[in-house]
Amino acid sequence: MALAPALPLAGLAARQPCAADSLSRFVLNGIPIDQVTLEEAAARVMARLTKRSGHDVAGPMLIMGPNAQLITLAAKRPQFAQALRTAGLSVADGISIVLASRWLGQSLPERVTGGDLMERLCIESARHGLSVFFLGGLPGAAERTARKFERLCPGFRTAGFCCPPMGFERDPAANEDILRQIMAAKPDLLCVAFGAPRQEIWMMENVPGLPVGAAISVGAALDTQAGLRKRAPRWTHRIGMEWLYRLVREPRRLWRRYLIGNAEFLLIVGREWWRQRRRSAGQQEEQHASTLQTCSRVEE
């Protein structure tokens, strides 16, 4: 798969101010999602990384990407919901999130997948001499992804790569070994590919104490970049049918996630729509009562 062309950082930054409090956020069931395009998200992260210093009191930027599955999972698992809320940048990694935002009157501009954002950030990191550490994925995926970017992006700097075994985070010694590797490498960007909710919870619990500029949750992106998994065709992304493509290819593994999970997501969105209607009706009643009271005083 060919990498997307790099875009000038100055052009990207001009489209979106980089002040931390300038983003508008769409909140769904307590989970915030930033109203940014892919270009704006990349510009924001790169502005943070290029201005990074050894005394960055703000700490690493956590980048996460809620989708319909993650929103429904967060509704059942408070720790995961807490992890998603720690993100300094939260992008809509799912067309269902974008459609829900439009239905609820707070339109997100577009879908921004973790894989696409990771690719863009790696390209820009190569242009600016920044280093990247790849963590997770299938055996060999992290190294193959690093070698791919080294081959295709002149100047790309690999800080390190590691594919820890499943469940390593529950072993204090194994987790400490991973942390030591990252601390020694001091990467500007850390790409974490454990799958949700493991990657987001691990990031919340471990990344704030690491000497990194930003960490992004990327799911299966290392596997697809390495050629170990096949990503859905681009045309399915454009029409919002990537989930159906995946379901047809892996029905046994994914039927519950998409058929039951999507129904649960629709219930969450429906409840939020109903709450908005009730709030709106209550505000109208208050305004009507206030108007009547004002008229009553005038008549007296």
Residue pairs with C-beta under 8 A, 6 or more apart in sequence:
1 224
1 225
1 231
3 119
3 123
3 149
3 152
3 153
4 116
4 119
4 120
4 123
5 123
6 120
6 123
6 124
6 126
6 127
7 39
7 42
7 120
9 43
9 46
9 47
9 50
9 124
9 127
9 128
12 39
12 40
12 42
12 43
12 46
13 43
13 46
13 47
15 37
15 39
15 40
15 43
16 22
16 36
16 39
16 40
16 43
16 44
18 43
18 44
18 47
18 48
20 58
20 88
23 34
23 35
23 36
23 44
23 89
24 34
24 35
25 32
25 33
25 34
25 35
25 90
26 32
26 33
26 34
26 35
26 101
26 104
26 106
26 108
27 33
28 66
28 71
28 97
28 100
28 101
28 104
28 268
28 269
28 272
29 71
29 74
29 75
29 268
29 272
30 74
30 81
30 85
31 66
31 70
31 71
31 74
31 81
31 84
31 85
31 90
32 84
32 85
32 87
32 90
33 66
33 90
33 91
33 92
33 97
33 101
33 108
34 41
34 89
34 90
34 91
35 106
35 107
35 108
35 109
36 44
36 89
36 91
36 109
36 112
37 109
37 110
37 112
38 110
38 112
38 116
38 117
38 120
41 63
41 89
41 91
41 112
41 117
42 117
42 120
42 121
42 124
44 89
45 61
45 63
45 89
45 117
45 121
45 189
45 214
45 216
46 121
46 124
46 125
46 128
48 61
48 213
48 214
49 125
49 128
49 130
49 188
49 189
49 213
49 214
50 128
50 130
52 188
52 213
56 213
59 208
60 190
60 207
60 208
60 210
60 212
60 213
60 214
60 215
61 88
61 89
61 213
61 214
61 215
62 86
62 87
62 88
62 89
62 203
62 204
62 207
62 214
62 215
63 87
63 88
63 89
63 90
63 91
63 114
63 117
63 214
63 215
63 216
63 217
64 83
64 84
64 87
64 89
64 90
64 91
64 114
64 200
64 203
64 216
64 217
65 90
65 91
65 92
65 93
65 94
65 112
65 113
65 114
65 117
65 217
65 219
66 74
66 84
66 90
66 92
66 93
66 94
66 97
67 92
67 93
67 94
67 96
67 97
68 94
68 96
68 97
68 261
68 262
68 265
69 94
69 196
69 257
69 261
69 265
70 80
70 84
70 93
70 94
70 196
70 197
70 200
71 97
71 265
71 268
72 261
72 264
72 265
72 268
73 80
73 196
73 197
74 80
74 81
74 84
74 197
75 81
75 264
75 268
77 197
79 197
79 201
80 196
80 197
80 200
80 201
82 204
83 197
83 200
83 201
83 203
83 204
84 90
84 200
86 203
86 204
91 112
91 113
91 114
91 117
92 98
92 101
92 108
92 110
92 111
92 112
93 111
93 112
93 113
93 114
93 219
94 111
95 111
95 237
95 240
95 242
96 243
96 262
96 265
97 108
97 111
98 107
98 108
98 110
98 111
99 240
100 265
100 269
101 107
101 108
102 108
103 269
103 273
104 269
104 272
104 273
104 276
105 276
111 237
113 221
113 237
114 216
114 217
114 218
114 219
114 221
115 218
115 219
115 220
115 221
115 224
115 225
115 231
117 216
118 191
118 216
118 218
118 221
119 221
119 225
121 132
121 189
121 216
122 132
122 149
122 153
122 156
122 189
123 153
124 130
125 131
125 132
125 156
125 157
125 188
125 189
126 149
126 153
126 154
126 155
126 156
126 157
127 155
129 155
129 157
130 157
130 188
130 189
130 213
131 157
131 158
131 159
131 185
131 186
131 187
131 188
131 189
132 146
132 149
132 156
132 157
132 158
132 159
132 187
132 188
132 189
132 190
132 191
133 158
133 159
133 160
133 161
133 162
133 182
133 185
133 187
133 189
133 190
133 191
133 212
134 141
134 142
134 143
134 145
134 146
134 158
134 160
134 161
134 162
134 191
134 193
134 222
135 142
135 161
135 162
135 163
135 164
135 178
135 182
135 190
135 191
135 192
135 193
135 194
136 142
136 162
136 163
136 164
136 191
136 192
136 193
136 194
136 195
136 199
136 222
137 145
137 163
137 193
137 220
137 222
137 223
137 226
137 228
138 163
138 222
138 223
138 226
138 228
138 229
139 163
140 163
140 226
140 228
141 163
141 193
141 222
141 223
141 225
141 226
141 228
142 161
142 162
142 163
142 193
142 222
142 226
143 161
143 163
144 225
144 226
144 227
144 228
145 161
145 222
145 225
145 226
146 158
146 161
148 225
148 226
149 156
149 158
150 156
150 158
159 185
159 186
159 187
159 188
160 181
160 182
160 185
160 187
162 178
162 181
164 174
164 178
165 174
168 174
168 175
168 178
169 175
169 194
169 198
169 202
175 206
179 206
179 209
179 210
182 190
182 210
182 211
182 212
183 210
183 211
186 211
186 212
187 212
187 213
188 212
188 213
188 214
189 212
189 213
189 214
189 215
189 216
190 207
190 210
190 212
190 214
190 215
190 216
191 215
191 216
191 218
191 221
191 222
192 199
192 202
192 203
192 207
192 215
192 216
192 217
192 218
193 199
193 217
193 218
193 219
193 220
193 221
193 222
193 223
194 202
195 219
195 220
196 217
196 219
199 217
199 218
199 219
200 217
203 215
203 217
207 215
220 229
223 229
224 230
224 231
232 242
232 245
232 246
233 245
236 242
236 244
236 245
243 258
243 262
244 258
246 254
246 258
247 254
247 255
247 258
247 259
